[in-house]
Amino acid sequence: MQGANLALLELAQELKTHYGVEPVVLMPRIHKNYSGHNLLLACRESRIECYSFPFYRFQSTTRWVQYVRCYSNLLFYPYIYLKFRKQHFDIIHSNGSVLSLGAFLSRLMKCPHVWHLREAGALHYGTKSLPGKWYEKWVYTHGDVFIAISQALKSYYSSIIPSDKIKLVYDGVRIPTTCPVTKHDNMVFQFCMVGLVSGPKNQLDALKAVSVLVNEWQMTNLHFTVIGFLEPDYYQTLLSFVHDKGLDDYVTFLGERTDVGDLLTGMDVGLILSKFEAFGRVTVEYMMHGLPVIASNTGANPEIVEDGITGLLCKLGNVQELASHMRTLMTDRETLLRFSANGRERAFRCFSVDQNVQQIYKTYESVLASE
């Protein structure tokens, strides 16, 4: 239930509730780490038809097991098609750029294919097209319309997909019925970072900045909370850094949580330091809860965070600049509160799930009208 799956779930729920669409979700086999909290269970709770099958990404890291999984799609794709060949679908919608099942099904079922580009794997995770670059270029010819969730992502894919086929539609985030704003009245200043705890998300730079604040600048009235699924090897790297720098009293790892909204109301500033963020759902959630954002100047971050208005941008990897920004918001309450109010207003105005779903539904109508 990371960003892309949460976005898909909200899209399916809104289409079903407000537009009379009956979505059928096909998702890859569920990893054991997510057996208690995954898209399949969430869909069933929402009475959305959902199935889990063993199909795999064509973009991934180059470990031999990834190649085996990728080429096993030659067996699983026909099997999945046979399971659904008698059903009528108006549109196939692929939720992500690294799965090609939708391209396969749309051509066999002779229905249009809307391809949602949600990640730039090569930039974010260092992945590659396992069958080769030719396959990546070829498979994207099997999309009628592509939806990019940021201008940064649209620019990235314009080198292999005609730009006139790519439509920019920012992701939306569902606004809670009650969306409390943090009061910024903590005795100890609270920084947080939400998301998958992995190398590309760059929590290590945040810890380095905390070390600068505590050990070099003697600013000890702070705490840093990390929320998200912990990738074991990277987590051990972070723990070692915390211990080596004497930061045990200043850092907490909460792991994966389902009450993130409640936790954010007790924070002061949110950090998003990814090497390449395709959109930044967490960034919008920070802003909705009144947290100013400090973000790396990569990917879609500059599209969401207005530097000096809703938060502060820093150069990726520049720990001193990051620490300086953190110090600024710790010591300048007027700026902190101004960013808080501006960010909350911008999040509600620009990144609601209602706007997102409306634009996607219009895309569906346009695609069907051209058939």
PyMOL commands that set and color helices and strands:
alter all, ss='L'
color gray80, all
select helices_A, chain A and resi 3-18+32-34+39-45+64-84+101-109+121-124+133-139+151-157+163-165+199-201+203-216+232-244+260-264+281-288+301-304+319-331+333-350+353-369
alter helices_A, ss='H'
color red, helices_A
select strands_A, chain A and resi 24-28+49-53+59-60+92-95+113-117+128-129+145-148+166-168+189-194+222-227+251-255+269-272+293-296+311-314
alter strands_A, ss='S'
color yellow, strands_A
deselect
rebuild
show_as cartoon
